[in-house]
Amino acid sequence: MSQVTDLIPHRPPFLFVDEIVSETADGLIAKRTLRADEEFYKGHYPGAPITPGVLLCEAVFQTGALYLARQAAGQGTPAGVPLMAKISDVRFRNPVYPGETIVIEVKKKESLGGFTMMSGSVKSAEKRVLTVDFTVAWTTPAGAPKA
């Protein structure tokens, strides 16, 4: 898990990537095993748990952040955090249940003006779960908001 937490600021209980599987110049593949004791299953849905689609999307976005962090480290880019700028064309195809291991893949489409456009997908046991296009900005945090 340190290969993940060393790269992105996300932490349990809002970390949805367990490990990096492989990486290329234009993409990254990661995995996550969804455990039956995850808190969100208590309410989604009691007696018939299913993984919320928004959390599956978050797993893709975190995998994109991992890809960008690895790229930034290789280029000597200053420290920062990934911020979601745009989400489009989300398609859900199959549900994911407790105990399943998902494979998350992201691919860089292009970079322009500080933004990186990417596509992502999730599979479970070779069945397609979702696809999504998204845009991320790598930003240096300005500090905590003033009260």
N, C-alpha and C positions, 0 to 999 in steps of 0.2 A: 504493500500500500504506500510505502514511502516514495516509490517512483511516481506516484500520483500526487500525494500531498506536498512533495517537494516542489512541484511545478505550478499548482493552482491553489487559490485560497480556500476552496470549498472544503468543508469538514463534515463528518457525521453530525447530525443525522441528515444533512443535505449534501451528501457525497454519493453519486450514483455511478461511479466507475471504480472497479476493484483493481484492475491491472491493465497495463499496456501490453498488447499482444505483438504488434508489429508496426513498423513505420516506414514510409517512403518519403521522397522529396515532396510529394503532393498529397499526402494523406496519412491517416493513422487508424489503427484498429485496436479496440479495447474490449474488455469483458466486464460483466456485472452479473453476479448471482443474486437473485431476489429471494430473500429469506422469509419464511412464513411468519416470523416474529416482528417484521417491520411494522412500525406504528401505523402507517397509513392504511394497512389492510384491516385494521379494527373498524374503520369507518367506510371503506370502499371495497366491497360492500359486505356488511356483516353476514356471515353464513355462506357467502359466495364471493370470496375475495378475487379481485382482479386489479392488476397494476394500473394506476391512473395514467392516461395517455400523456398528460402534461409532464409527469415524472420521466416517462420514456423519452420525451423531447428533451428534457433537462439532461438526461444521460448523453444524448447526442451533443448538446451544447457544451457540456463539460469535456467531452472527448475533443471537440473543436478547440476548446481552451487549452487542452493538453498539447494538441498539435501546434498551436500558435506559440505556446511557451517554449516548446522544444526548438521551434524555428527562431524565436527571439534569442534564446540562449546561444544558439549557433552563430548568430550574427552580432552578438554583443549589444543587443537592444536594451535600453534601460528597463528597470523593473516596472511592472504595471499589473493591471488586472484586465480580464476580458469583460467587455460590456456588450450585451446583445443590442444590435441596432435595428434588425429587421428579421421577421420570420414569415415565410410564405410557403404555399403549396404543401401543407402537411397532409399526408394521406395515411390513415390507419387501416390496416388490412386484417390483422389477427390480434386477439387479446393475449396478454402475458399473465401467467398465474404464479403464485408463490412456488418457489423451488426451481423455477426455470433459470437457465443461464442465457443471457442475451449477448450477442456480438454486435458491437457498435462500430460503424465505419464512417469516417468523414473524409471528404476530398475537397481540396482547395480548387475553386473555379478561377478566381482572379483576385488581385489586390489593386485597390485604387483609392488614392487620397486618404490613407490611414484606415481604410476598411478592407476586410477580407471577406469575400463572398465564398460560401461553402455549400456543399450538399452533404446530407447525412442519411444513414439508414440503420435500422435495427433488424436483426434476425434472431430467431429462437429455433434451435433444432432445424436449421435450413429453411424454415418458413419465414417469409417476409412479414415483418410486424409493422414497420412504418418507414416512410421517406419524408424528408423535409429539406427545404432550402433555407439558408439563414445567412445573416451578415453580422460580423463581429468587429468591434473596434478594440484595439489594445491600448488602454489608457493609463496614464500615471495618475493615481488617486490624488486629489487636491486636499484631502484631509476630511475630518469629521464635520458634518453639518453643524452650523451654529444654532443654538437654542433660542 
